[in-house]
Structures are given as structure tokens and as C-alpha cells.
Amino acid sequence: MFQVRVAQRYLRSELLGVPTRVLALLFVVALLVFPLLSGDRFLLRIIILTSIFTLYAVSWDLLAGYAGQISLGHALFFGIGAYTTALLNTRLGLPPVLTIPMGASAALVAGLIVGVPCLRLRKHYLALATLAFPLMLLGIVFMFPRHTGGEMGIFGISRLSASPLAEYYIATGVMLTVVLATWKLTTSRIGLIFHAIREDEVVVRALGINTVRYKLLAFVLSGLVAGLSGALYAHFDRIAGPSNLELFMSFQPVIWTIFGGAATIYGPVTGVFILFPAVEYLRAFPEYRMLIFALLVLLVLRFMPRGFAPWIRDLVEKECPTCRVKNVFVRHVCRVCRAPLSS
């Protein structure tokens, strides 16, 4: 009974007492019950792709938003995950349960390989250096068309599952698990060090912290999550091609993350779940599709410079000036220390 009372107290004060946590809980519940309430196959496909690309955006946020290592060539990790999975599945006949972890592992190794030469670069030099890697991999793809499929890519990849419903729960389940794990990581000591490196690496190094090790860790973890996204995409779309390595593929997680709110984890999730379905539904207006998309992004950047998700959070929450605990915006005193909250 004591454990039940503790759980009830935590649920009431910590989870239901903070509006953004309530919104996150409702979002998870909605994702889990959606396919049971709707039989729209098109919408089901959009949510699956949105979940897969959410992993991709979160991986960029971990590297650039938290650790401050700006990458403009993030499609390298996505493409390696996709191509590795495709080759293992079509050439060796391995099932998705094996090819997806192996594709993610290959991207992890790529993060290590890319991170080592880029460790001493900063700001725009780092961004330009990372931009070169997917272009080099694209050149390798065209050099060996017999193995990579060249411009046509690799077709005939096995589906995630024979059932669309199972594919939905695989994609959303993996996404929710990875997002939760990444959020826990960023709120740990490692996340605090990532933040500090982004703000002032010289000071962090002066404190005796090995910044090289942590920046390399950021590259590796980011590559792992992006590779996982690419591997899932290859099995869901059943193709791995040069489009996975194009420049626009590298810029997409940047747009999604900045739109939703960088260095938040929930920001990239918000950005992808707003922008990707919007772009898909705007295919009905091909002449105005990119114009509407660009205007939407520009409006958010102009009036919500920290991103859409932090703007919503500031509307529905108040932070206690004494204990820094989040409170619902209608409260006048803190729910923990009872200090007065600013109006």
C-alpha cells in the first residue's frame, strides 16, 4: 500500500501537475490507440514515416543541439544504416531483426570514423567538414553500381512485418523507447557535460573534463540513432537509394529540430510530427507546397525564435524563482515550496 500511495502522489504532483508532461502522456496514448480507432492506411503510413524520421531528428539534436557539434552531413549516418541493412537483407538473406541492429551498428562505427578527424574543428569549419562525408559516400555508391544499385538503389528489401499494424507498432515503439532513453541521457551527467561543451568548451577542459571523449561520444550516439532510423526506413520503404544521401536529406533534421526547438529532445519530436505530415498533405497543392512550407517555418522562426515546443511550454507553465520547479500557469504559488509565482 505504501508503494501505491507513493506512486499516486508522484502521478498527481510530478506528472499530472506539469502541463507539458500531461501533453506528452496524451501524445503517447494517442499514438498507441490510433490504429485501433482509424483504418486510414494513408494516415497510418504517414505516422510510421513520421516516427522513423523523429529518430533522425532526435539524433541530430543530440549532436548539434546538446553537444554543439553542428553537422550538415547527417545523411551519412542515415544512408549507412539504410544501405547496410539493404545489403545484408538482399545479399545474405538476413531478417530485419538482425539487419536493423547491424545497420545501426555500422552507423555507430561511421560516427566514430567521422568524429575522430572532426574533433579539432569548430563551428562552420566542422559543419563544412561533415558536409563532405555523405558526398563522398554518394560517390562510392555510384562507383560500385553492381553492389549498391547505382542511381536506381537497392530494391526488394524485406518488409518490417507482413502486417501494417505490426509495422506501425514496431516503428512507434522503437521511436518512443529511443526518445525516452535519449531524454534520460540528456538529463544525466553526460547531458550536462554536453551542454557545457556547447556553451564553452575551454572552460570545461579547464575543469579537467576530457572534452574529446565526450564529443566523440556525441558523434557515436548520434550515428547510432540516425543509423537506426535509416535501417527502419529501408525496410519500411523497401528501397535504399542515393536519395538517402542527398543534401536535402542532411538539411531536413536541421529544419525539423530548429522548428520544434533545439536542445530539448521533445522539440525535434514536435517539429517532425507537425512538418512532415503537413508537407505530405500539401502534395494536393503541388504549386504552393514548398511556398506554404517555407512560410510556416519562417513564421515560427520569426515569432518563436527558440522553437514551437518551448513557446508552448512557456505559455502553459511557470517556473518557480526559488526552487525552479515547473507549475501550471494558473497557479499563484509553487506546488513544492509555496513561494509566490510571477504573474
N, C-alpha and C positions, 0 to 999 in steps of 0.2 A: 504493500500500500504506500509505503514511503516513496518508492521509486515512481509510482503512478502520480503522486502529488507533485513530486519534483518535475516530472515530465509535463504535467498540466500547467504548472507555474511557468516553466520555460516556454511552452507553447503560447500562453496568454501574454507574457510580458516581452519575450525576446522575438518571437516570430510574428504573432498577430499584432504586437504593439508597434511594429515598424511598417509603414505603408509599402515601401519597396519590397520588403520580404513577403508581404501578402500578395503583391503583384507577381513576384517570382513564383510563389506557390501556385497561384491561379494559372499562370502560364504553363507550368509543368503539368498540372492536372488537365488543362485544355489539350495539350499535346497528346497525353496518354489516352484520353477518351475520344478524341476527334474521329479516328477511323471507325469507331463503334457507332457514331451518330451520323456520319456522312458517307455516302457511297460515291462521291465525286472522284473519279480516277485521276482527272487532271489536277485537281487541288491536292490530292494525295501525292502525286509526283512532285509538285512544286514544293511541298513541305519536306519531302525526302531530300531533294536537292538543297533546299534552304538549310536543313540540318547538317548536311555534308559540308556546305560552304561556311557554315558557322564555325566548324572546326578550323577551317583555313584562316578565317579572320581572327579567331582567338589566338592561333599560333603566331600571327604577325603582331598582335597586340602584346603578347608575352615578350617578344624580341625587341620590338621598337617602342611600344608604349611604356612598358615597365623598365626594361634594361637600357632603353635609349639607343639601341643599335639599329639605326634606320636601314631597312632593306627594301630595295626597289627591284630585287630579283627573286622574290619569294616563290615564283612559279617553278623555280628549280626544284624545290622540295616536293611540291605538288606533283610535278611531272615525273620525278624519280619514283615517287610512290606509285603513280599510275602505270608507268612503263614496266617497273619491276614486277608488279602484280600481274600485268598483262602477259609478260614473257613467261613467268612461272606457270601461269594458268594455261596458256595456249601451247607452249612448247613442252612443258613437263607434265601437264595434266593435273597439277595440284589444285585442291579445292580452295574456295575462298577463305575458309577457316585457317588455312596455312599461308596463303598468298598475301592476305591483308596485313598480318603482323610482320611478314618478311618485307613487304613493300615499305611499311612504316620504319622498319629497322634500317633499310637501305637509305631512306631519307635522313635518319638519325646519323648514319655514318657520313652522309653528304654534309650535314650540319657541322660535323667535326672537321671535315676537309675544308669547307668554306671558312669556318671560324678561325682556323689557325693563321692563314695569311692575312685575314682582315682584322686581327686583334689590335694592331697598332694604328689602324685607320679610324678617323672620327668624322662625324657629320657628313658633309656632302662627298668627301672622299670615300667614305665607307659605302654610301648609297650608290655611287657610280661603280665601285668595285663589285658590289653584289649584283648590279645590273648586268654585268658581263657574263656571269655564270650560266643563266638559262640560255643566253645566246650561244654560248659555247656548246652546251648540251644539244641545242637545236641543230647546230652544225654537225654534231656527231650522229644525230638521228638521220640526217639527210645523207651522210657519208656511208651508212650501212643500211640501205633500204631493205636488203634481204632479211635482216633480223628485226628491224624496227618498223617496217612497213612504209618508210619514207613519208611522202606527203599524205598518203592515204591512212597511215596509222595502223594499229593492230585491232582487227575485228574479231568477233566470235568469242569474246570473253564470257565466262560463265556468269549467270545472274547471282545476286546475293542469295536469293531464295526463289523457289518456284511460286511462292505466294506473295502478291503485292503487300498484303497486310503484314507478313513476316518481314519483308524488306523495310516497311515503314518503322516497325518497332526496333529493328536492328539499327537503322540509321539514327533514329531519335534517341534510342537507349545509349548508344555509343556517344552521341553528342552530349547528352545530359551528364553522363558519367565523367567524360573528359572535362567538360566545363566546370563541374563541381571540383574535380581534382585540381584543375588549374587555379581555380579561385582559392582553394585551401593553400596551394603552394604560394600564391602571391600574398596571402595574409600571414605567412610564416616568416621566419628569419631570412630565408632566401629571398622572398619578395621584398622585404625591407632593404636588403643589400642591393637588389636590382634597382629599386627606387633611388637609393643613394648614389649609385653609379651613374644613373641618368642625370641626376642633379649636379654632381661634382665628383668626378672620378678621382681627381688629385687628392681631395680631402679623404676619400675612402681609402686610397692607397696609403696615405699618411697615417691612418689609424691601424695599419698593419694587416689589412684585408687584401687577399690575393684577388685583385680585380680581373686578372687574366682568366683565372679559373672560373669565376662567376660569369663572365661574358661568354666564355666557351660553353658553359652550361646552358646559357640562354639560347645560343645557336643550336645546340644539340636537342634541347626540349622543343624548341620551335620547329626544327626539322622533323622531329618525330610526329608531332601533332599534324603538321602540314602533310607529311607523307601518308599518315593515316587517312586524312581527308582525300588525297589523290587516289589511294587504293580503293576506298569505298566508292568513289566516283567512277573509277574504271569498271568495277563490277556492276554498278547500277546502270551506267550508260552503255556498257558493253563495248567500249572503244577507248583506246589510248592513242592520242594523235598529237601532232605539232601544236594544235590549239591549246594544249595544256601548258605549253612553254612560251606562249606569245607574251608580248609586253603588257597587253591589256589584262592578261591573267595575273601579272605581278601587281598591277595598279589596283585591281579590284579590292583586295583586302585592305589597302590603304584607305580607299573611299569608304568602305563599309565601317571601318574602325573609327575614322575621324568623324563620320556622320553620327555614329552611335555614341562615341565618347571613348577616347583612348585611355589606357592605363586603368581600366575598370573591370574588364572581363565581361560584365553584363552589357557594356557599351557595344562591342562587336556583335553580340547576340542580337541586340535591339536593331542595330544597323542592317544586318543581313535579313532579319525577319521583316523589316519594313521595305528595304530597297529591292531585294531580289524578287519577291512576289509582285511588287509594283511594276518592275521592268517586264516581267513575264506577261502580266495582264495588259500592259501598254503595247504589246505586239499587235493588238487590234487597231492601233493607230500608228502605223509604221512611219508616217511622215513626221509625226510630232513626238515620237517615243523618246529619242535621246534629248530633245529640247526640254520636255517635261521633266525628265530625269535630272538634267543639269540644273534646271531652275529649282527643283526640290532640294538638291544638295547645296546650292548657293544660298537659298533662304535659310537653311539650317545653320550653315557656317556663318552667315551674317548676323542672325539673331540669337543663335545658341552656340557661341564660339567653343564651348567646352564639350559640345555634343548634345544629342537629343536626350539620351538617358540621364545624364547629370542635370539637365534642365528640368526634366520631370521630377527627379529626386528632390531638387531644391524647392519645387512647388509644393510637394506633399509632406516634406519633412523639415523639422527644425533641429539644429544641433545645440545641445546644452553647452553654454560657455564655460561651465565648471568641470563637468565630467566627460564631455564630448560624446555623450550617448545620443543616439537618434530618437526623436519623438515625432509623433504625428503633428501636423501643422496646426491643428485646432487646440492643442494643449497650451496652457499658460505657465505651467510649472513642470519641471523634469520628472519623468516617471521613476527615476532612480534616486537622485539626490535632492529632489524637491526644490531645486534652485529655479528662480524665475527665468522664463524664456523671453527672448526679444519678440516683439510683435511683428 
